Amino acid sequence: MDMHEILEALHLQEESQCVLATILCVEGHSYRKAGASMLFKPNGEQIGAVSPGCLEHDLQEIADVVRASGQFSLISYNMNADEDAIWGDAVGCGGEIRLLLEPVHGQLLKLLLAARAKMEAGIPVRLMRSWDDAGIDYVLYDLSHDEADTIYWEEVDERNHLFVDITPRQRLVIFGVGKDAEAIYALVKQIGFQVIIADWRPALCTQERFPEAAFITGSPEAIAEQLQFRSSDYLIVCSHNLQRDKEMIRVALPLQLVYIGILGSKKRIRMLFETFLIPSNVRAPIGLALGADGPYEIAVSIAAELIAIRAGRKERLRKERRQNEYYSPLFGSRTEQANGHQKTNA
C-alpha cells in the first residue's frame, strides 16, 4: 500500500533528495514484511512505515547520512530482549529485521518514476536490486497480471538480490450508495483499493459523499459493460434493492471475480440465491462474524474480510510460485524487461 504513496510523492518532488528504506528480511515477529518500504524526504517528512514507530527516529538519522554520502546502507535491528539490551529493552517487539537504505536519484529515481507511469496504465512491474561492495544494479520488468502479487528475498551466487513487485491498486466496486456504502468507503479507501462507486441513480453519486472515488452509473448490465470487470476485481453488492442486487449478482457471478460480498440478512441472501448454490468466491452475508451492529461496525467487519481475502490470495500465489524452483526473473521468458539496468553506488 505504501509504495503507491511513495511513487506519487516522488512524482511531485521537483528535485528528489529522498531516501528509500526497504525491508529485506525479517525473522520472528515483525510489524511489516519483506518488501515493505518507507520514504524519508529532505524536509523530514516520512511516507509509509516499516515499524509501529520504534525504528523510524533512528532510521531518520541514518537516512540523513545516506542522503549526504550518496551511498546505500544496510542496517539490522535485533529487537529480542534477550539478544539486544538496547533495542530489546527500549522496544520489546521481538524479532530481527534487516533493511536497505538507498538515496533516490539517478537510475533508481528514473525507474521508480517509470513504475508510477506503469501503475497509471494498469501494468504491474518488478523492481530488481542486486548489490555488492561495488554498488547496486537496478532492473525494472513488466509483469503479466498472473505473475504479480508476490514479494520475496533470496541470495544468488554470493550477490544479494531483492525482487519487489509493484502492482496497480486492485479495483473494489461498491454497488449501491446508501449509508452503508459511505461507511464502507471511508474504511476501504485507507487499505489500498481503487474504489469505484456504481449505482443507477446519478444524483447520489457525488464527490461530496465519496471523495477520490470513481463513478459509474446505469443498470447492472451497463455498469459491467463500462467496467470491463477483471478477474482480479472485488465487488460489494449493497444497494438494498432486491431486484437490482439480484441483477448485479447475475452479471458478476460468471466473471469469477476474486471476491463478491453481499450485504443483507440470511433470509435476504436466500432470496437472492434462490435457484443456485453460493460459489466459493462469494461472501454472503458479507463481513467477518464480529457481532457487528450498525453501518460503521459492519464496515469494519467488511474491511477486515477484504484484508484477509487479499492476504490469503497473496500467500497462495507466493506458495505456487515457490513450487517452481527453476523460476527466475533474470532468465525466465515470462517477464519483459522494460528498462535497462545500471550499476551505481547511488
Secondary structure, 3 states (H helix, E strand, C coil): CHHHHHHHHHHHCCCCCCEEEEEEEEECCCCCCCCCEEEECCCCCEEECCCCCCCHHHHHHHHHHHHHHCCCEEEEEECCCCCCHHHHHHCCCCCEEEEEEEECCHHHHHHHHHHHHHHHCCCCEEEEEEEECCEEEEEEEECCHHHCCCCEEEEECCEEEEEEEECCCCEEEEECCCHHHHHHHHHHCCCCCEEEEEECCHHHCCCCCCCCCEEEECCHHHHHHHHCCCCCCEEEECCCCHHHHHHHHHHHHHHCCCEEEECCCHHHHHHHCCCCCCCCCEECCCCCCCCCCCHHHHHHHHHHHHHHHHHHHHHHHHHHHHCCCCCCCCCCCCCEEEEEEEEECC
